[in-house]
Amino acid sequence: AQSVTQPDIHITVSEGASLELRCNYSYGATPYLFWYVQSPGQGLQLLLKYFSGDTLVQGIKGFEAEFKRSQSSFNLRKPSVHWSDAAEYFCAVGALGTGNQFYFGTGTSLTVIP
Amino acid sequence: DVKVTQSSRYLVKRTGEKVFLECVQDMDHENMFWYRQDPGLGLRLIYFSYDVKMKEKGDIPEGYSVSREKKERFSLILESASTNQTSMYLCASTGQGSPYNEQFFGPGTRLTVL
């Protein structure tokens, strides 16, 4: 069965520091992987996605993610965090089938300290 | 730009009331989804629809029903609202074909049942 694990419920970083949010997935085939961000009171916005090709994917707002098949991971990174990055981050895997469902992790809440 | 709109941002209802949450997308997407978002639980799929009048249960369909009479509109119905249905409800849509197609989200409806 498909599943996504985000082991960190909450992370606090200082502005300007680097960031890594962890995501592990379980999926029987080649996964379609996504990272979304949700600012307070808002819907989800796509940061980046991956299916094949270069395992380092660039996204919006200066984010990148690296796919590591051997570790079943798709971690999100940013070299220097800005206060506006404070939000909830969700990792998801897309599944083949009717409706092409997504399976979401439980999210990681990011706090940025000035 | 894809737009997914939800009829209300905030809604307060009483226990036992029938509640309708409306979602409209303007990109001719075949697939539409209703999620429920609760702290620590991430996004959980309630129902999805892959075509007009077609629907499938997600992970937590109990206490909910849906309606899709037109391609652009997907409604979530709480037949008799209960306090444990107080939550944030998110609608999403995506096109047919590859699960690499991202899901586009509406801004959410925060429902409080008193």
HADDOCK unambig.tbl for C-alpha pairs under 7 A between the chains (distance, minus, plus):
assign (segid A and resid 32 and name CA) (segid B and resid 99 and name CA) 6.76 0.50 0.50
assign (segid A and resid 32 and name CA) (segid B and resid 100 and name CA) 5.88 0.50 0.50
assign (segid A and resid 42 and name CA) (segid B and resid 107 and name CA) 5.01 0.50 0.50
assign (segid A and resid 42 and name CA) (segid B and resid 108 and name CA) 6.71 0.50 0.50
assign (segid A and resid 43 and name CA) (segid B and resid 105 and name CA) 5.73 0.50 0.50
assign (segid A and resid 43 and name CA) (segid B and resid 106 and name CA) 5.50 0.50 0.50
assign (segid A and resid 43 and name CA) (segid B and resid 107 and name CA) 4.06 0.50 0.50
assign (segid A and resid 43 and name CA) (segid B and resid 108 and name CA) 5.73 0.50 0.50
assign (segid A and resid 44 and name CA) (segid B and resid 105 and name CA) 5.71 0.50 0.50
assign (segid A and resid 51 and name CA) (segid B and resid 100 and name CA) 6.95 0.50 0.50
assign (segid A and resid 94 and name CA) (segid B and resid 99 and name CA) 5.40 0.50 0.50
assign (segid A and resid 94 and name CA) (segid B and resid 100 and name CA) 6.90 0.50 0.50
assign (segid A and resid 95 and name CA) (segid B and resid 99 and name CA) 6.03 0.50 0.50
assign (segid A and resid 96 and name CA) (segid B and resid 99 and name CA) 5.91 0.50 0.50
assign (segid A and resid 98 and name CA) (segid B and resid 50 and name CA) 6.96 0.50 0.50
assign (segid A and resid 99 and name CA) (segid B and resid 31 and name CA) 5.62 0.50 0.50
assign (segid A and resid 99 and name CA) (segid B and resid 49 and name CA) 6.92 0.50 0.50
assign (segid A and resid 99 and name CA) (segid B and resid 50 and name CA) 5.14 0.50 0.50
assign (segid A and resid 100 and name CA) (segid B and resid 99 and name CA) 5.14 0.50 0.50
assign (segid A and resid 104 and name CA) (segid B and resid 42 and name CA) 6.89 0.50 0.50
assign (segid A and resid 104 and name CA) (segid B and resid 43 and name CA) 6.16 0.50 0.50
assign (segid A and resid 105 and name CA) (segid B and resid 42 and name CA) 6.18 0.50 0.50
assign (segid A and resid 106 and name CA) (segid B and resid 40 and name CA) 5.99 0.50 0.50
assign (segid A and resid 106 and name CA) (segid B and resid 41 and name CA) 5.16 0.50 0.50
assign (segid A and resid 106 and name CA) (segid B and resid 42 and name CA) 3.78 0.50 0.50
assign (segid A and resid 106 and name CA) (segid B and resid 43 and name CA) 6.88 0.50 0.50
assign (segid A and resid 107 and name CA) (segid B and resid 42 and name CA) 5.71 0.50 0.50
